[in-house]
Amino acid sequence: MALAGLLAEGANPLAARAPHHTPRAKRVIFLFMQGGVSQVDSFDHKARLFADDGKMMHFADARALAKTGKGAEQRLMKPMWDFKQRGQCGTWVSELFPEMAAHADKLCVVRSMHTEGVAHGPATLFLHTGTTNFIRPSVGSWVTYGLGSANENLPGFVSISPSLGNGGPRNYGNAFLPAVYQGTALGRSGLSAKETAFRNITSSRSPESAQRQMDLLREINAEQLAAKPGDSELEAVIQSYELAWRMQSHAPDVVDLSRESAATLALYGINEQPTDNFGRQCLMARRLAESGVRFIQVNYGDNSNNPAWDQHSNLPKHGEHARAVDKPVAGLLADLAARGLLDDTLVWWGGEFGRTPYAEKNGTGRDHNPGGFSVWLAGGGVKPGIAYGETDEFGHHAIVDKVHMHDLHATILHQLGLDHERLTYKHDGRNYRLTDVYGHVVKDILRA
């Protein structure tokens, strides 16, 4: 009886729930560029950097102060890729991302981001959880807690190829939320996307034998639940067994790319190099999105402490990473739009921070810069074809219409129909939320 009650629709913690207000987006696809893409080489055009290339200036930003306590003289370094105004909107995008640039009229580029944390670990945690050090729930876990799952046969939150470093599982973890809201990892960084699949959900047993095994497991679980009423971790384990049972007949097909046409595979750069791996991840994200998964994160990175886009001494390597992701991301945007999914899918692209306008140690790379950087959003009720906010004349600090990471989180939740001030969970005697006691919705980038 206890298990039957737990599994009843009303008691299912993953059952779909009503939003706080009418949503503009049903789901989020977050394309995480681990390591920090240089904004002044991609989406934040600064003529002053071209004009003053090589000039020595004193910088006392957070990163420099953390290293020297007083800042240092640094050499301005112009962008390594030329910029052009793209699309009907005229948004500046560099040659680093020519395929994304072709979709400029779909993009809302936020050029005035700023965040907390000058190193990858704290900044990555802050991006995912709204804090630099405490163990807090991830964005996807908050979304699943607030809205439940739109498909009872699939997880509500999936992270594709997550990294083991800079937060690792905490970046898709539930922390103090009930364990049922943690993200499901699909593959891992360093593993080929061809090998990416939902693990441990299929059985070699006959259907009859598998059913008998599951019936026995349900009886055991019911006894355990009766002995430990209110044990959220036990309930989460039981729910995971039930979800895995249902996923056996649904999940394998969702990530089976052999069902896609040759034209679709080509759109994402699949079966080509260097785009095959990330193209497969992006196509999986589209298939998960149309199957009802609420929050899908696609990770481009690795498991090292110096992740993909972290070019301190070799900025030209940005070009190598861009060639791997540019066509797949553009393909995802085109595919979502063609299928009528972009209107209610919020696509979020960006990293944990940006990079400095000066050459680190007068070399050929750029240091970390949490004080000013760019991300872009597309679909999901945001205004297309705009650039919002500004950094200073060097692209260093956000100065006009500044958007903190808490503000971005609040805005993403808002588009999903969730009020970031009302989405709370009581833990250790106080109510917690993703945005802590901060954040505001950036209404100027939203469609009426």
C-alpha positions as CSV (number, residue, x, y, z in Angstrom):
1,M,0.0,0.0,0.0
2,A,2.8,2.4,0.8
3,L,4.5,1.7,-2.5
4,A,1.2,2.0,-4.4
5,G,0.7,5.4,-2.7
6,L,4.2,6.5,-3.6
7,L,3.7,5.6,-7.2
8,A,0.3,7.1,-7.5
9,E,0.2,10.1,-9.8
10,G,-0.4,12.6,-7.1
11,A,2.5,11.3,-5.0
12,N,5.0,11.1,-7.8
13,P,7.6,13.8,-7.1
14,L,8.4,13.9,-10.8
15,A,4.8,14.4,-11.9
16,A,4.3,17.6,-14.0
17,R,3.3,20.6,-11.9
18,A,1.7,23.9,-12.7
19,P,4.1,26.9,-13.2
20,H,3.8,30.1,-11.2
21,H,2.8,32.0,-14.3
22,T,2.3,31.4,-18.0
23,P,5.6,30.2,-19.4
24,R,7.2,31.2,-22.7
25,A,9.5,28.2,-22.8
26,K,8.8,24.5,-22.0
27,R,12.4,23.5,-21.8
28,V,16.0,24.7,-21.8
29,I,19.0,23.5,-23.7
30,F,22.2,24.8,-22.1
31,L,25.3,24.6,-24.3
32,F,28.1,24.9,-21.7
33,M,31.4,26.1,-23.1
34,Q,33.7,25.0,-20.3
35,G,36.7,27.2,-19.6
36,G,35.5,30.7,-20.7
37,V,35.3,31.8,-24.3
38,S,36.9,35.2,-25.0
39,Q,34.1,37.7,-25.5
40,V,36.4,40.2,-27.2
41,D,37.3,37.6,-29.8
42,S,33.7,36.4,-30.4
43,F,30.6,38.6,-29.6
44,D,31.9,41.8,-28.1
45,H,33.5,44.0,-30.8
46,K,35.9,46.7,-29.5
47,A,37.5,49.0,-32.0
48,R,39.7,50.4,-29.2
49,L,41.5,47.0,-28.9
50,F,42.4,47.1,-32.6
51,A,43.5,50.7,-32.3
52,D,45.6,50.3,-29.1
53,D,47.0,46.8,-29.8
54,G,50.3,46.4,-27.9
55,K,49.8,49.4,-25.6
56,M,50.8,48.9,-22.0
57,M,48.1,49.7,-19.4
58,H,47.7,49.1,-15.7
59,F,44.9,46.6,-14.8
60,A,43.8,45.9,-11.2
61,D,40.9,43.6,-11.9
62,A,39.9,40.8,-9.5
63,R,42.1,38.2,-11.2
64,A,45.2,40.5,-11.1
65,L,44.5,41.5,-7.5
66,A,44.2,37.9,-6.5
67,K,47.6,37.2,-8.0
68,T,49.6,40.3,-7.1
69,G,47.5,42.2,-4.6
70,K,48.0,45.4,-6.6
71,G,47.5,44.6,-10.3
72,A,50.1,45.0,-13.0
73,E,51.0,46.6,-16.3
74,Q,49.6,44.5,-19.1
75,R,49.8,44.6,-22.9
76,L,46.5,45.1,-24.7
77,M,45.9,42.4,-27.4
78,K,43.6,42.9,-30.3
79,P,41.2,40.1,-31.3
80,M,42.7,37.3,-33.4
81,W,39.6,37.1,-35.6
82,D,38.0,39.9,-37.6
83,F,34.5,41.1,-36.7
84,K,31.6,41.8,-39.1
85,Q,28.0,42.9,-38.6
86,R,25.7,40.0,-39.2
87,G,22.2,39.5,-40.3
88,Q,19.4,42.1,-40.6
89,C,20.0,43.0,-37.0
90,G,23.7,44.0,-37.6
91,T,25.0,42.2,-34.5
92,W,28.8,42.1,-34.4
93,V,30.1,38.5,-34.5
94,S,33.7,37.5,-35.2
95,E,35.0,35.0,-37.8
96,L,35.6,32.7,-34.9
97,F,31.9,31.5,-35.2
98,P,30.9,31.9,-38.9
99,E,28.1,29.3,-38.7
100,M,26.5,30.8,-35.5
101,A,26.9,34.2,-37.1
102,A,24.5,33.1,-39.9
103,H,21.8,32.9,-37.2
104,A,22.5,36.3,-35.7
105,D,18.8,37.3,-36.3
106,K,17.8,34.5,-33.9
107,L,20.3,35.5,-31.1
108,C,19.9,37.7,-28.1
109,V,23.5,38.4,-27.2
110,V,24.0,39.6,-23.6
111,R,27.4,41.4,-23.6
112,S,27.3,42.7,-20.0
113,M,27.5,39.5,-18.0
114,H,29.4,39.5,-14.7
115,T,29.7,36.7,-12.1
116,E,31.5,35.5,-9.0
117,G,34.7,33.5,-8.8
118,V,38.0,34.2,-10.6
119,A,39.0,30.5,-10.9
120,H,37.3,27.8,-12.8
121,G,36.1,25.8,-9.8
122,P,34.2,28.5,-8.0
123,A,33.0,30.2,-11.2
124,T,31.7,27.0,-12.6
125,L,29.9,26.1,-9.4
126,F,28.4,29.6,-9.4
127,L,27.1,29.2,-12.9
128,H,25.5,25.9,-12.1
129,T,24.3,26.4,-8.5
130,G,24.4,30.1,-7.7
131,T,27.2,29.8,-5.1
132,T,30.9,29.5,-5.3
133,N,31.5,27.1,-2.4
134,F,28.5,25.7,-0.5
135,I,26.8,22.6,-1.9
136,R,23.6,23.9,-3.5
137,P,21.1,22.4,-6.0
138,S,22.0,22.9,-9.7
139,V,19.8,24.9,-12.1
140,G,18.4,21.8,-13.7
141,S,17.5,20.3,-10.3
142,W,15.7,23.5,-9.4
143,V,13.8,23.4,-12.7
144,T,12.8,19.8,-12.2
145,Y,11.8,20.5,-8.6
146,G,9.6,23.3,-9.7
147,L,8.0,21.8,-12.7
148,G,8.4,18.0,-12.5
149,S,9.0,16.0,-15.7
150,A,7.0,16.3,-18.9
151,N,7.6,12.7,-19.7
152,E,7.1,10.0,-17.1
153,N,9.3,7.6,-19.1
154,L,12.4,9.9,-19.2
155,P,14.4,11.9,-16.6
156,G,13.4,15.6,-16.3
157,F,17.0,16.7,-16.3
158,V,19.9,15.3,-18.4
159,S,23.5,16.4,-18.6
160,I,25.3,15.1,-21.7
161,S,29.0,14.4,-21.4
162,P,29.6,16.2,-18.1
163,S,33.1,16.8,-16.8
164,L,34.5,15.2,-13.6
165,G,36.4,18.4,-12.8
166,N,35.5,21.9,-11.4
167,G,32.5,20.8,-9.5
168,G,31.9,17.5,-11.2
169,P,28.6,15.9,-10.2
170,R,27.7,18.9,-8.1
171,N,27.1,20.7,-11.4
172,Y,24.1,18.5,-12.0
173,G,23.4,17.5,-8.4
174,N,20.4,18.0,-6.2
175,A,22.3,18.9,-3.0
176,F,19.6,19.3,-0.2
177,L,16.7,18.9,-2.6
178,P,15.2,15.4,-2.5
179,A,17.5,13.0,-4.4
180,V,14.9,12.4,-7.1
181,Y,15.7,15.8,-8.6
182,Q,19.3,15.2,-9.4
183,G,20.4,15.2,-13.0
184,T,21.0,12.1,-15.1
185,A,24.4,11.9,-16.6
186,L,24.4,10.7,-20.2
187,G,28.0,9.8,-21.1
188,R,30.9,11.7,-19.7
189,S,33.6,14.0,-20.8
190,G,36.4,12.2,-22.6
191,L,34.0,9.4,-23.8
192,S,33.2,9.4,-27.5
193,A,29.6,10.5,-28.1
194,K,29.2,7.4,-30.3
195,E,29.4,5.4,-27.0
196,T,27.0,7.7,-25.1
197,A,23.9,5.9,-23.9
198,F,21.7,5.5,-20.9
199,R,23.5,2.9,-18.9
200,N,22.2,0.0,-16.9
201,I,18.6,0.2,-18.0
202,T,18.4,-2.8,-20.3
203,S,18.3,-6.4,-19.2
204,S,19.5,-9.7,-20.8
205,R,16.5,-11.5,-19.2
206,S,13.4,-12.5,-21.1
207,P,10.5,-10.1,-20.7
208,E,8.7,-12.6,-18.4
209,S,11.8,-13.1,-16.2
210,A,12.4,-9.3,-16.0
211,Q,8.8,-8.7,-15.0
212,R,9.1,-11.3,-12.2
213,Q,12.3,-9.7,-11.0
214,M,10.7,-6.2,-11.0
215,D,7.6,-7.5,-9.1
216,L,9.9,-9.0,-6.4
217,L,11.9,-5.8,-6.2
218,R,8.6,-3.8,-5.7
219,E,7.6,-6.1,-2.9
220,I,11.0,-5.6,-1.2
221,N,10.8,-1.8,-1.7
222,A,7.3,-1.7,-0.2
223,E,8.6,-3.4,3.0
224,Q,11.6,-1.0,3.2
225,L,9.3,2.0,2.6
226,A,6.9,0.9,5.3
227,A,9.7,0.5,7.7
228,K,11.2,3.9,6.9
229,P,8.3,6.3,6.1
230,G,9.4,9.7,4.9
231,D,13.0,8.6,3.9
232,S,13.5,10.8,0.9
233,E,16.6,9.0,-0.2
234,L,14.9,5.7,-0.1
235,E,11.9,7.2,-2.0
236,A,14.3,8.5,-4.6
237,V,16.0,5.1,-5.1
238,I,12.6,3.5,-5.5
239,Q,11.6,6.2,-8.0
240,S,14.8,5.6,-9.9
241,Y,14.0,1.9,-10.2
242,E,10.5,2.6,-11.4
243,L,11.8,5.2,-13.9
244,A,14.5,2.8,-15.1
245,W,11.9,0.2,-15.7
246,R,9.9,2.5,-17.8
247,M,13.0,3.9,-19.6
248,Q,13.9,0.4,-20.9
249,S,11.3,0.7,-23.7
250,H,11.7,4.4,-24.4
251,A,15.1,5.8,-23.6
252,P,17.3,3.8,-26.1
253,D,15.3,5.0,-29.0
254,V,15.6,8.7,-27.9
255,V,19.4,8.6,-28.3
256,D,19.5,6.4,-31.3
257,L,20.7,8.7,-34.0
258,S,20.5,6.0,-36.7
259,R,16.8,7.0,-37.1
260,E,17.8,10.5,-38.4
261,S,18.1,11.3,-42.0
262,A,21.4,11.8,-43.8
263,A,20.5,15.5,-44.3
264,T,19.9,16.0,-40.5
265,L,23.2,14.3,-39.7
266,A,25.0,16.5,-42.1
267,L,23.3,19.6,-40.6
268,Y,25.0,18.9,-37.3
269,G,28.4,17.9,-38.9
270,I,28.0,14.3,-37.9
271,N,30.4,11.9,-39.6
272,E,32.7,14.8,-40.3
273,Q,35.7,16.1,-38.4
274,P,36.1,17.9,-36.1
275,T,32.3,18.3,-35.6
276,D,31.2,14.7,-35.2
277,N,31.4,14.4,-31.5
278,F,29.7,17.6,-30.4
279,G,27.3,17.3,-33.3
280,R,26.1,14.0,-31.9
281,Q,25.7,15.6,-28.5
282,C,23.6,18.5,-29.9
283,L,21.4,16.1,-31.9
284,M,20.8,14.0,-28.8
285,A,19.8,17.3,-27.1
286,R,17.2,18.0,-29.7
287,R,15.8,14.4,-29.5
288,L,15.6,14.7,-25.7
289,A,13.9,18.1,-26.0
290,E,11.2,16.9,-28.3
291,S,10.7,13.9,-26.0
292,G,9.8,16.0,-23.0
293,V,13.0,16.4,-21.0
294,R,12.8,19.8,-19.2
295,F,16.5,20.7,-18.9
296,I,19.2,19.4,-21.1
297,Q,22.8,20.4,-20.7
298,V,25.3,19.8,-23.4
299,N,28.9,20.0,-22.2
300,Y,31.9,20.9,-24.3
301,G,35.0,20.4,-22.2
302,D,37.3,17.9,-20.7
303,N,38.2,16.5,-17.3
304,S,41.3,18.6,-16.7
305,N,41.8,21.5,-14.3
306,N,42.5,23.6,-17.4
307,P,39.4,23.0,-19.4
308,A,38.7,23.4,-23.1
309,W,38.4,27.2,-23.7
310,D,41.1,28.1,-21.1
311,Q,43.8,29.6,-23.3
312,H,46.2,31.4,-21.1
313,S,49.1,31.1,-23.5
314,N,47.7,29.9,-26.8
315,L,44.6,31.8,-27.8
316,P,44.7,30.5,-31.4
317,K,43.5,27.2,-29.9
318,H,40.1,29.0,-29.5
319,G,39.9,28.4,-33.3
320,E,40.3,24.6,-32.9
321,H,37.5,24.5,-30.3
322,A,35.3,26.8,-32.4
323,R,35.5,24.6,-35.4
324,A,34.3,21.7,-33.2
325,V,31.2,23.4,-31.9
326,D,30.2,26.1,-34.4
327,K,28.5,23.9,-37.0
328,P,26.7,21.7,-34.5
329,V,25.3,24.7,-32.6
330,A,24.2,26.3,-35.8
331,G,22.6,23.0,-36.9
332,L,20.8,22.8,-33.6
333,L,19.3,26.2,-34.0
334,A,18.3,25.5,-37.6
335,D,16.8,22.1,-36.7
336,L,14.8,23.5,-33.7
337,A,13.4,26.3,-35.9
338,A,12.5,24.0,-38.7
339,R,10.6,21.7,-36.3
340,G,8.7,24.5,-34.6
341,L,10.6,23.8,-31.4
342,L,12.6,27.0,-31.1
343,D,9.7,29.1,-30.0
344,D,9.2,27.2,-26.8
345,T,12.8,26.0,-26.3
346,L,15.2,28.4,-24.6
347,V,18.8,27.8,-25.9
348,W,21.5,29.2,-23.6
349,W,25.1,29.3,-24.9
350,G,28.1,30.4,-22.8
351,G,30.8,29.6,-20.2
352,E,31.5,30.4,-16.6
353,F,33.3,33.7,-17.3
354,G,35.1,35.5,-20.1
355,R,38.7,36.5,-20.7
356,T,40.8,39.7,-20.3
357,P,41.4,42.2,-23.1
358,Y,45.1,42.0,-22.3
359,A,47.7,39.4,-23.1
360,E,48.5,37.4,-20.0
361,K,52.2,37.8,-19.1
362,N,52.6,39.7,-22.4
363,G,52.2,36.3,-24.2
364,T,49.7,34.9,-26.7
365,G,46.7,34.1,-24.4
366,R,44.2,35.8,-22.1
367,D,43.5,35.4,-18.4
368,H,40.2,34.8,-16.7
369,N,37.7,37.6,-16.6
370,P,34.5,37.4,-14.4
371,G,33.9,41.1,-14.6
372,G,32.6,41.3,-18.2
373,F,31.7,38.7,-20.7
374,S,29.1,37.5,-23.2
375,V,26.5,34.8,-23.5
376,W,23.6,34.4,-25.9
377,L,20.1,33.2,-25.7
378,A,17.7,32.1,-28.5
379,G,14.1,31.1,-28.7
380,G,11.9,30.6,-25.6
381,G,10.4,34.1,-25.7
382,V,13.6,36.2,-25.7
383,K,13.9,39.0,-28.2
384,P,15.8,37.8,-31.3
385,G,18.4,39.8,-33.2
386,I,19.5,42.1,-30.3
387,A,22.7,42.8,-28.4
388,Y,22.0,43.8,-24.8
389,G,24.3,45.7,-22.4
390,E,27.9,46.9,-22.9
391,T,31.3,46.4,-21.5
392,D,33.8,49.3,-21.3
393,E,35.9,50.4,-24.3
394,F,38.3,47.5,-23.9
395,G,35.6,44.8,-23.3
396,H,36.9,44.3,-19.7
397,H,34.1,45.3,-17.2
398,A,30.4,45.3,-17.7
399,I,29.2,48.9,-17.4
400,V,25.8,49.4,-19.1
401,D,22.7,47.3,-18.3
402,K,24.8,44.9,-16.3
403,V,23.5,41.3,-15.9
404,H,24.7,39.3,-13.0
405,M,24.6,35.5,-13.2
406,H,21.8,35.6,-10.5
407,D,19.9,37.8,-13.0
408,L,20.4,35.3,-15.8
409,H,19.2,32.5,-13.6
410,A,16.1,34.5,-12.6
411,T,15.4,35.2,-16.2
412,I,15.7,31.6,-17.3
413,L,13.4,30.5,-14.5
414,H,10.9,33.3,-15.5
415,Q,10.7,32.1,-19.1
416,L,9.9,28.6,-17.8
417,G,7.0,30.0,-15.7
418,L,8.9,30.0,-12.4
419,D,9.2,33.0,-10.0
420,H,12.8,32.8,-8.7
421,E,11.7,34.4,-5.4
422,R,8.9,31.8,-4.9
423,L,10.9,28.7,-6.0
424,T,12.2,27.9,-2.5
425,Y,13.1,24.9,-0.4
426,K,13.4,24.9,3.4
427,H,16.7,23.4,4.6
428,D,18.5,23.8,8.0
429,G,15.8,26.2,9.2
430,R,15.7,28.7,6.3
431,N,14.3,28.9,2.8
432,Y,16.9,28.6,0.0
433,R,16.5,29.5,-3.7
434,L,18.7,29.3,-6.8
435,T,19.3,33.1,-6.7
436,D,19.9,33.3,-2.9
437,V,18.6,36.8,-1.9
438,Y,19.6,38.4,-5.2
439,G,18.6,38.5,-8.8
440,H,16.1,40.2,-11.0
441,V,14.4,39.3,-14.3
442,V,16.0,41.1,-17.2
443,K,12.7,42.1,-18.8
444,D,14.3,44.2,-21.5
445,I,15.5,41.1,-23.4
446,L,12.0,39.4,-23.3
447,R,9.3,39.5,-25.8
448,A,6.1,41.2,-24.7
